[in-house]
């Protein structure tokens, strides 16, 4: 088994392409991690107005991008499939909750609690796989989920209430990923379809605000209006970078990079926004991080075992491009891809690792893959 198939770029890509992919991955997760710095710039607009602008301008941006590259065939197919269209509506509703709560949390001084939502998202995704998809977990995965539950209890004691912001963000994003798995659209196309559903209600709300004289887009000056319009760019650009990374680097690499976003958000909350972190809150976060270490260690251990067991056979039967014994064409075994799929998406609602077209279906006992 070659070293490239273990740790390097996706099979079939050069080292240069791998570096480009890694840089795009760092850019995507870095932007998602630093986005808490952006939402306060949009004040005095309230969270609901910011959310509405994000919906409207995201559609404008991705529609223009799709028009340039002439990728519209998927839209006709989607409109002819009522079930998939219904799932897009559900995904749009769930991500609306996720976006709205996150924007409100950041602009209300709850950046740390919001970051917690994306730290626990992989654990919530796995729990939903057990409860909804009837998957079976390995002992280490059960331990990780148990430690995660203990962390939530400790944090609830520390906050004096359940960490509802974190829980809403984690459960809404996990549900979003589960629905996207069934819809089966690419990342940009999925964003276009979801924002198309959101567009008319969002535009109607903005017009209503304008009729009552409360629309800051019209009263805050050209700079403020430009910032509100840029919400579409802020939403779409990291997704484009993620797509460029997804086709160039292994899923295992993206699975590790995913933690950059909530780490950056957490550090911003503590260091930049100076949010309080009493001892019990540190204890709760420490338990969450322990659960994620267990989860990642188990996934890597399982993937190595699968690679050792299937590598020689895969080399004989499929050649070097598929010699890892994992998912065809990805260079990464399914257990790694499955564990990596539960991505804490940060403020821009990052797609799961399986938002890569052709990404694998998780094996039993792993997190469900939110394939769009």
Buried (B, 14 or more C-beta within 10 A) or exposed (E): BBEBBBEBBBBBBEEEBBEBBBBBBBBBBBBBBBBBBBBEEBBEBBBBBBBBBBBBBBBBBBBEBBEEEEBEEBBEEBEEEEEBBEBBBBBBBBBBBBBBBBBBBBBEBBBBBBBBBBBBBBBBBBBBBBEEEEBEBBEBBBBBBEBBBBBBEBBBEBBEEEBEBBBBBBBBBBBBBBBBBBBBBBBBBBBBBBBBBBBEEBBEBBEEBBEEEEBBBEEBEEEBBEBBBBBBEBBBBBBBBBBBBBBBBBBBBBBBBBBBBBBBBBBBBBEEBEBEBEEBBEBBBEBBBBBBEBBBEBBBEBBBEBBEEBBEEBBEEBEBBBBBBBBEBBBBBBBBBBBBBBBBBBBBBBBBBBBBBEBBBBBEBBBBBBBB
